[in-house]
Amino acid sequence: MGMASANSGGSEGMELCIFDLRRGQQEGQELDKILFFFPADLPFSTQLSVIGLSEGLITFTRIFSPEAACEVIEAERHSHVFYEAEPDIWMVMVVEKSKEAEAIWRVEALREVLKEIHSLFMMFYGPVREMLEKDPSGGQIRAHLYPFFMDYLSDFLVGKKIQLPSFRDCLKECGTVQMLTVGREAAIEVQIQGSRGDKCLAHVDVHTQQSLVRVLESGAGATHCYSLILFQDLLVSTTLSPDDTINLFAYAVQRLSPRALSPGVSSWSYLRRGSTPSHVAVGPTFATVSVSDQFHQLHATSPSQDNSYHVKRPLQHNRWSKGKDGFLVTDIWGTETGSLIPSTPTIWLQQTGERMYLCAYQYKSLTLILLVPLSSILNGEQGVSLVKQQVLENASLKILKVEEKLSKGWGGENAYHVSGYRYLLIDDDRNVSRASPPAKVTTLAKESLLAMSKLREEVDLEKSRSKWDNADRDKDLEICIRAKKQCLGYCSYY
């Protein structure tokens, strides 16, 4: 394997693949293990070389550490970042090292990219292994993985190049939610009860009136509804499990929030990739061929051409819009049989394994997402329309009141800026983070960002070691601070 051969295929600097160790073990069937590969135009011999080397590294490291999956291999010219997404389903990113100061990254940040794309894929389609069991040929999973990954990678485009997280993104944490701090009155109106899982975000007792959350979920009529509420690009309330909250929150910020629905409008949230001020600075950029070009080349020859698979592309840009009734609509999921009515989107919950209708409503800066079990709606789109009507009838006044209270208490895009400091707070126990606004982070000198990135890399290594030494240890509360006079600080609490 070598990047020289990769360069000849029209891309440079990065290779990304998914493969199944249970497939392609017979001689002559090696291609069967490849589920996805980027760049797609590389010769199969090169793809097999990359995957063969990765498989060898995984097998070799398991000799010394059977219980701990391989996470990263640092070679002279490349970093190999591994993530076992599901048992024997591996994702590997190979990035070329560069002497340029800009091409410096945290390995854990690259792993978080792999984790996020797999989690989002599962939210829409379910586990990869289940799709392989339904269609052992692998055609169905490939038909879904290819367009999904290409749409996901398009979020990292800067011009016509892919920009992966670099040292300039050291005060960001993927795989967490960012919460809105609200006053007591607003909290009572919303009833922030956190998730139905073990990790509660907050709790407010409500005695005299129904909260917005309760009105939303009771108005749907189903016994197991869930809701997630955002103001601007910040989480206000969730009744989902922590993992499901992270996935739906990331999707909502990237595709459903008011800013996401307004092309060309910048966002202060770092989850809106490619539009934040932090992306103005040039980081390590890869792939000389645009992702869209790669997708068209792939689409012309991939199994997704087979219409029998009915591939949906939920990560496509500019496919959501706000309807006259305030509910968001999209044609991504097609239309109901025998009509022109767009089908309601559905997602899969990791905690329960249920399929849920996704109904998103928007009023000014407030976005409400209601999840209703498919099993509770007996007559398809007609039943979903009835649920939406009931929600509007029961919750409209409460929605107006909550939006008004949250708007009054909102301090603007720099609400959580601390003068003289640049910081990142990570609560791993609740999967919550808070950071200085991206526009403020860009004022830091390159040396400060490089130093903080290096410090976080060292902490990542220590956390990884301690995780395997003591798997039952409580998760951390981490604080990274850059104070005045270039002073760096890092604290970790258990």
Beta strands, then each sheet from edge to edge (+ up, - down):
strand 1: 14-20
strand 2: 34-38
strand 3: 72-74
strand 4: 78-86
strand 5: 89-96
strand 6: 157-158
strand 7: 161-163
strand 8: 226-231
strand 9: 234-238
strand 10: 285-286
strand 11: 320-322
strand 12: 328-330
strand 13: 346-348
strand 14: 355-363
strand 15: 366-373
strand 16: 422-427
strand 17: 432-435
strand 18: 477-482
strand 19: 488-493
sheet 1: 2+ 1- 5+ 4- 3+
sheet 2: 6+ 7- 10+
sheet 3: 9+ 8- 15+ 14- 13+
sheet 4: 11+ 12-
sheet 5: 17+ 16- 18+ 19-
end
